[in-house]
């Protein structure tokens, strides 16, 4: 390695104004120093300072000027020690501290969480709302902020929690909408991965996120929106008054190995190449498979051909999966090969556990994933393999935007200077991504055309007028305004709301007897469940009959283990993966639909109130005690909660206990609980409990 010559190249690029290329060359040089164990020379430190990569400075070989900069850019991020920010992190922090509202595009490896944490630590805002795209990212964010700020703030992640004097709210969009009516004001609204507000980039999630942005922006003094790989933002009402900062500031270098032409679409050859990569590389590897069927292919390949792991931790994990889920489940076998699976269907605690094990030296070495790995968690790896260019949505191919997000998981600031990217399928053509945010048709029914006249097309205004006329005819002017402006209606799709109102108006007698859903006899639920499911066709993931029977069997979720429930579902041909998918769909969609039916029936049509809140509460928590279901988001699987309850260590059936009260009691009983599980001899259950307790403590 000719370090002096490489420094010369970096300096020439900087002098020529090409800082991005200079930073790439510098990062590659730092990687070579790390591999060889060589200390930095003063000139290397000087170049690091010029590039703005202040955290990378090696202080014992730095000049006093470089050490001064390293110290000057240190900030309090809520930890035990101050952290040095890089130049662009500091730039954003100063804008936020000046009270500006900014929308930021920055690379995945940028280190955005340091900016948020430093703002909280320095400014001490009273109420902060952080909107994240998934439950998994909710817990990841909660864990980070709980450790740093749990003694000063109440961290709220569920819609039924009450406000304290100082609060950090961390919600996916749907919960944010539910919680909006409890808020009087926010000091700052933070939207993570705000590109998901674009209908073009995330059709499924954009309506709820846009609705949340509209509701909470009105309450917030300041806004901070974050996304990767956005080149520009088209003028729109959602980011009005915000400055757009496009920061192409990479802190790692992505080294690409494009092998797709050599493979030429040959699946056998592709499999051989993947196995060769895995055998020859070191460090952790993310494998983007795209679709569920591709995950099955890669999983089958790894189970058949990958070497068995020698890690006792993974042996314990595999045994625990076999006991609590299914011994024949591919994940149970895959873990023995040092690999895991990440998708949007798994139980929350299982996804979190695998990400945790991926961070462990003797844990998972590989994760095979759908796009959930780029949407749901902030993780990265030394190696990223693009197995497929499919998006997971039908036969569609990934966009250049998604491709950049996937490969952006390679490398990590302060850990891996270089991320190795192996491309086994044809990548998309590179394009600039202009973010276009507009009111989608799904939200038109909840939109006042006077407020958005400049942001709506003539066709959209006509649709709003037609929608208004139809609903006014059914429920009158006051009823229409209630539907348009209410925070108590959870369904974001205007067409579904109209269908509910129409059916309630035209067939009121068919809705009599909703209270039968409160019955302990599951056979009493059939007629109404079929009727309710048909209000949203095509979203349940199985036939109406299968979904109804699944709900009835799921009602035994607290009494039976998952293997016992699966045995009851054999005739429905529902395996463990289908179980995850259906439970997720039912608990996500059905409670809101039921609640909206009750609200609309009572408020608009003058029908006697049908209080089915007991049934709605049960469905919302998958027929588990509410706190048990919520604790899964905190990393505590239901199987362990059942053991704690049945051993008499804690009463999870106490209906007066909310999540914060339960956590406080579990903290008080920590030693007893750990001693009990230690006496039972399941080492992995102890591992899970220690992970759980890490996430509910603070400094």
N, C-alpha and C positions, 0 to 999 in steps of 0.2 A: 504494500500500500504506500503510494507516494502522497503523503498527507499534504505536503507543501504545495504540490502541483494541484491537488483537488481544492485546497484553500484558494489558490490563484484563480481557478475556474469559478468558484463561488463569488469571489470578489469582483471578477470581471462582469458576471451576470448582474450583480448588484449595481455596479457602476453604470451598466447599460440600461438600468431601470426595470430589469426583468426579475423582480423580487420573488415571484412564485417559483420560477425555475431555480433560482439561487437557493431558495429554502429547500427544495427537493434534493439538490446536490449536497447541501449541508447535512440534511437528515440522513442521507445515505452514508456520508462520511462518519457521522456520529454512530451509526449502526456498526460500521467497520471497527471503530474504536471500542465499542462495547464487546463485540465478538473477540477481539484480540486482547481485551483487558488493558488497553492503553489509556493513559491519562490524557486529558486535553492540554494542548499547548495554549499559551496566552492568545495567540492569533486565532485559534479555533473559538475560544471564549469571546473574543472581540467580534467575530462573525456571527456568533449566536446572538449577541446583544444587538447587532445591526439588523438581524432578521426578526427581532422582536420575540424570540423564543426564550424569554428570561428564565423560565423554570428549568431549562436544560443547562444553565451555567454551572460549571464545576468550580466551586468557590476557592478551593485551595490552590488552583492554578490560574486564578483570575487576577487581573489588575484591580487596583482600588476603585477605578471608575466602574468596572463591570460589577464588582461586589456592591457598590453603591446603588446601581440600577436594580440589582437583585433585591436589595433591601427596600428600595423605594416602592417597588411594585408588590410588596407583601401586604396582604389584607386579612382581616378576620373573616373566616368563612364558617364560624361556629364551632370549630374543632379545638383541640387542645393547643395547637400551634397555628400561627399565621401561615398562609400559603402565598407563594409568589405567583401572580397571574402573568400570562403572556400579554403582549401589547394590545391585541384586539379584545381580549377579555376585559382589560382595564378600560379600554375605550367604551365598551358597552356599559360597564359599571358606572362610569362617570356620567353617562347620559341618563341612566336610571336615577342616580342620586340627584341629578339636576331636575328631576320630575318629568322628563320627557317620556312620551309613549312611542315605542319603537317595534317594528316588525323586522326580524333578523333572519337572514339565510346564512348558515354557517355549516362547515363540514361536520360529519358525525364525530370526529375525533377532537372537536374544538374545545370541549370542556365547559359546556354551557351551565352545568349544575353549580360550578364554582361561582359564577356570576350571580345566580339566584341566591345562593347561600350567603354570599358576601353582602348582597343588598339587604337581606333580612337581618343579618348580624349588625350592619352599620346603621341602617335607617330605623329598625325596630317598628315596622308598620303594625297597625293594630289588627287588621283583617286582610288576609291574603287568600286568594282563590287560585289554585293551580288546576287547570283542566288537562287531563291526559287521555290518550285514546283508549286505553284498556285497563282492566282490573289489575293485570300483572304489573303494569307501570305505576298504577296507584300504590300498590304495596311497596314497590322498589323505592318510589319517591318518599313514601311514608317512613320507611325504615331509615333512610338517610337523614330526614329532617327530625324524626323522633330522637335519634341519637344526639343530634346537635342542639335542638331547640325544644325538646319535650318538656323541659323544666320551666319554660317560659311561655309556651303556647299549647293550647289544646289542638291536637291534630285530629281533624274530623274527616272521615272517609265514607260514612254512610249517611243516608238522608234523614235518619231518625234521631241523630245526635243533636243535642242542644248547644247553643253558643256559650262560650265563656267570655272573659274580658278580652283575651287575645287569642286569635284563632288562625290556624292554617287549614284551609279546606282543600282537600285533594280528591277530585271527583272525575269520573268519566262524564261525558256530556249529559247523559240521561239523568244522572243523579244531580248534576248541577242545576238542571231545569227544575227538578222537584224541590231543590233547596232554596231557589231564588226568592221565594216569597218570605222566607225567614230572615232575609238580609235587608238591612237598611242602607249599608254602604260598604264599599271595599276600598282599601288603599291601593291595591294593585291586582289586576287580573292577568294571570300568566297562562298562555295557551301553548302547550307543548305539541309539536308536530302539527302546527296549524294548517299545513297543506291539506289535511284531511277535510277541511271546510270546502274544498273545491269539489264540485260534483264530478268533474272530469277525472280527478285523481282518486276519489273515494266515494263512489255513488251511494254506498250503503250508510256510511257514517256521516256524510256531510249535512243532511238535514238537521240532525240532533245537535251537531256542533255549531252550526250556524244559529240555531235557535238559542243555544246556550250563550253564544257570543253576544247576540242581540240583547238578551235579558240581563246579563251581568255587566256588559259594557255601560249600560245606563246607570249602574250603581257604583262604578269604579272611577277613582280619580286618575288612575294611570294604567296603561296596558303594555304588556311585553309578550309578543308573539314570536315563537321560535320554529324554524323549519330548516331542513337541509336542501341544497341543490335548486334553489329558486333564483332565476335570473332577474325577474321583475314582477311587479304586482300591478295589475290593471286597476284603475280607479274604481272604488266600490264603497258601499256604505259601511261595510264591516271593519275596514281598516282606515276609515276616514279620520284625518287628524293625526295619523301615525307616520313617522319617518321610516322609510325602508332602508335597511343597512345590509348590503350584499357583501359579506366578508369571505372572500376566497382565501382563507388562511389555514393551510394544512399544517398539522403538527406531526403527521406521520407520512411516510412515502409508500405508495401502493405499487408493488412490483408485479406486473401482470405476465402470466404465462398463457397465451392464447393457443389452446390445443384443439379447438373445435374443427378446424379444417383437416387436421391430421386424423381426427376421429371420423369425420365425414358422415355423421348420423348413424354409425354402426353401434348398436347398443352393447354388443359383446365387447367391442373394442373400448367403448366408454367405461364399462365396468372394469376392464383390465387396467385402464389408465387411472381410475379412481383408487383402486387397490394399490397400485404402484406409488401414487402420491402419498397415500396414508402410510405406506411402509417406509418411505424415504424422508418424510418431513418430521420435524420435531415441533413441540408446542401444540396448542389447542387448535381444533379445526371445526369451522362451521360449514355444513354442507347444505346449500340451498337446493331443495328438491322441487319446490313449487307446489305441486299438487299432492293430494292424499295418495293417489295411485303411485306417484313417483316415490313418495316416502316408503310405501310398501316395497317397491322394487329395490331401493337402496338398503332398506332394513333387511330384506331377504338376503341380499348380497353380503352384507356385513356379518350376519349371523352364520352364513355358510362358509365364508372365507376369511374373516378377520380373526386374528389371534385372540385367545381368551385372556382377559385381564387377570393380573395377579393381585389386584387391589382388594384387601379384606373389606374395605369400605363399600366397594361396589358389590361384592358377594353378599354383604349384609343388606344392601339396597334391593338386590334381586330377590333375596329370600322374603323381604318385607312386601315387595310387590306381589309375589306369588301368594302370600298369605292373605293379603288384604284386597287383591283385585282378581288376578287370574294367572295360574301357573303357566298356562299356554299362551298368554298374551305376548306378542312379539317384543314389547318393551322389556318384559321380564327376562327374556333371553338376550336381548340386545345389550342390556346393561352389563352382562357378563363379558361382553366384547369391548367394554369401555366406551359405549356410545349411548346417547339418549335421543329422545324425540321431542320436538317443540312444535305444537300447533295450537290453534285457537279453541280447541274442544276440550283439552285435558282439564281435570280438576285443578283449580288455582294453586292449591298447595303442591300438587305434583309438578307443575311447571316451575314454580319457584324453587322447589328442591333440586330440580335438574340444573337450573341456572346456578344455584349455589354449588352443586357438585362440579359444575364446569369450571368454577373458580378454584377448586381445590387441586393441589398438586397431584394427589393420588385419587382424584375423582374422575369424572367423565372427561375423556380426551376429545370426543367428537359429539356434535349435536346435528341431527338431521332435521331440517325445518321447512315449514311453509313460510309465507311472508310474515307470519306472526313474530319471527325473530327480529324483524326490522320494525315492527309496529308496536310490539308489546313490552320490550325490555331494552335496557341500555347495556348490552353486552357486546364484546368484541373478541377477536381471536387473532392469533398470529397468522393463521391460514384461513382463507375462504375459498370454497369450491362452488362454482356455479354449475351444478349438475344439469339443470333444465332452464330454458328460457320461458317457461310457462308461468302464468300468474296465479294459477290456482282457481281462477274464475272461468270455468268452461274451457274453451280451447284458446283463449286469448293469450297473447305473448306479453311478457313484461315490457313496460315502457322504459325509456332511457332513464327517466326519473327514478323508477323502482330499482333498476339495475345499479345506478349510482348509490342508492341507499344500501343495497345488498353488499356491494364490494367495499362500501365505506365502513363496514364492520371489521375490516382488516386493519390490524395494528391498534395501538392504544398509547396515548400520550403518557410519557414517563414509564412505560413498560416495554412496548415493542415499537422501535423506531420504524421498522419496515413491516408491512403487511403483505403476505404472499397471496396473490389472487390467481386461481386456476380456473380457466374458462373452458368448460367442456361442451358448451352448446352455443350457438351463434348469438352474440350480443346484439342488442338493438342499435340502430343508427343514433349517433349522438345528436341531440337537439337542445336548444335553450328552452327552459320551462318558464313561461309567464303564468303566474298564478291568477286565475280568474275566479272571483267570488261573486256569485249572484244568487238571488232568491230562487230556489228551485220550486218547481210546480208543487212538490209535496207540502211546501210550507205556505202556499198561497192562501189557504183558508184561515190561517192565523196571522195574516198580514193586513195591515191597514194601508190601503193604496195611497192615502194622502201622505203617509210618512215616507213612502218609498217611490213616489211617482217618478222621480228622476232616475231610479235604478231598475225600473220594470219596463218590459217591452209592452207594446200596445196589446199584443196577444195575451200577455199575463194579466194586464189590467182588465181585459175583457173576461178572462177566466175568474178573476176575483169577483167581479160584478155578478157574473152568472152564479157563482157559488153562493154569494151573499143572498141573491134573490131566492135561490132554492131553499136555503136555511131559514130565511125570514118567513117564507111561506109555511114552514113546518113549526118553527119555534118563536117567531116574532122578532122584532128588533132587539129587544133586551137579551133574548136567548142567543141571537147571533153574536152580539157584542161579548157575551159571557164566553162563548166558544173561542172567539178570536183572541181575547185578552187574558183568559184564565191561565194561572200557573198550575192549577189542580188537574188539568187534562194532560196526561203523559204521552199519548200517542202523537207523534209528530206528522203523520201522514194525513193530510186534509181529506183525502178520498175515503179513508177508513172511518174518520169521524162522521162524515156525511152518511156513510152506509149504516153506521150505528144509529144515528138520529132518525134516519128514514125507517129503519126496521122497527125501532121503538115506537115511532109514530104510527106506522101502518099496521103493526101487529102487536099492540100492547099486551094482549092477553097471553101471547106466547112467551112473554117474559115474566109472567107471574110464577112464583115458585123458585126464584133465584136462591132463596134461603135453603133449598134442598142441598145446595153445595156445602152447607155447614154440617150436613148429616155425617155420622160416623159410618154409615153404610155406603160404601163406594158405589154400589149399584144404583143409588139414587142420583148419581151425578151424570149418568150417560146422556140423557136428552139435552141437557143444558150445555154440557161440554161440546157435544157435536155442533150445536147451534153457534156457540161462541167461536169455536175454531174456524168455522166457515166464514166468519167475518173477515178473516185475513188468509185467504187461500194462498197456497204456494210458499209459505214461510216456515212450515213446521218440520220439514225434513223427513216426513214419513206420512203414510196414509192416516186419515182421521181416526180410523179404528185402532191403528197401532199407537197413536199418540194418546187416545183416551185410555186404552188399556195400560199404557206405560204410566200415565198419571195415577191410575188406581193402584198399581203395584208400588209406585214410588211413595205412596202414602205410608208405607211401612219402613221408610228410610231410617228412622230412629231405632226401630225395633230390630231390624235385620242388617246383617253385614252386606257389603256389595256382592260378594260371591253368592250369598243366599238370595239376594234380589235378582241376580242374573239367572239363577236356577229357575226362578219363577217366570222369567221372561223367555225361556227357551222356546216355547211354542210361538212366540212372536218373532223369533230369529233375531233377537237383540243381543249383541255381544257387548264387550266392555267399551269399545270405541263408540258404538251407537248409543250406549248408556250415557256417556259423557255428552255427546252431541244433543240428545233429546233433553237431558236434564238442563243443560245450558239454555236451550231454546225455550223450554217451558217456563223456567224461572225468570227468563229475561222478558218474554213477550206476554205471557198470560196474565200476570198480576196487573200490568198497566191497562190491558184491554178490559179486564174485569172492573177495575177501579173506574175507568172512563164510562163504562156502561152504567154503573151505579150513580155516578155524579150526574150524567146526562138524564137518566131516568127521573131522578129526584128534582134537579134544579130546573130543567127545561120543560118537562112534560107533566109536572105536578103529580107524578105517580107516588104512591106510598113508598117510603124508604125501604130498600132491601138491604139490610146490614149483613153483607157477606164478608166483612173484614176478617173474621176468623179464618175463612178459607183462603182469602187473598194472602194473609200473613203466612199461612202454611205453604202455599205454593211459592211465595217469594223466597222462602228459605229451604226449598226442596223437601218440605215436611220434616225438617230437622228443627230443634230449638233454634230460635233466631240467632242467639249468640254463637252457637256451634257453627252455623253456616257462615256467619261473619268472621269467625276466627280462622276459617279456611283461607280467607284473604290475607290473614296475618301469618300464614305458614303452618297452621295447626290442622292436620287432617282430621276428619270426623272420626276415623277409627280410633285415634288417640283420645279424642274428647269422650268417646263412648267408654273407654277404659277408665278414664278419670272419674266419670260420672258413676259408673257401676261399682267402682271401688270405694265410693263414698268420699273421695277427696274433694269434690266440688259438685254442687247441684246445678246442672245446666238447665233444669226444668223450672228454675225460679223465674217466673215471668216478670218480676219486678226488676230484674237485673239487666242493665244495658251493657254495651260492649266495654265501656270504660270501667264500670263497676266490676265486671267479670275479669278484666285484665288486672285490675288492682288486687283482686282476691287471688288470682293465679300467681301474681308476684309475691304476695304474702305467704303463699303455700309452696313456693318454689322448691325449697329444700325437701319437704315431705314428698312432693310429686316426683322429683328426681330420684329420691331414695327408693320410692315404690317401684319405679320403672327399672332402676338398677337391680332390684331384687328379682325382677321378672326375667332378666337376662337377655332382653332384646336390645342389642347394641344400637341398632339403627333407630329405634324409637327414642333412645336417649339422644342420639345425634339430632333428630328432628326437634326434640324439646329444647335442646341447647340453642339451635338455630332460631326457634320461635322466641325464646327468652331474649336473645340478642336483639331481636326486632322490636321489643316492647320496653326496653330500658333506655335511659338517657344519661348523659354525663352529669 
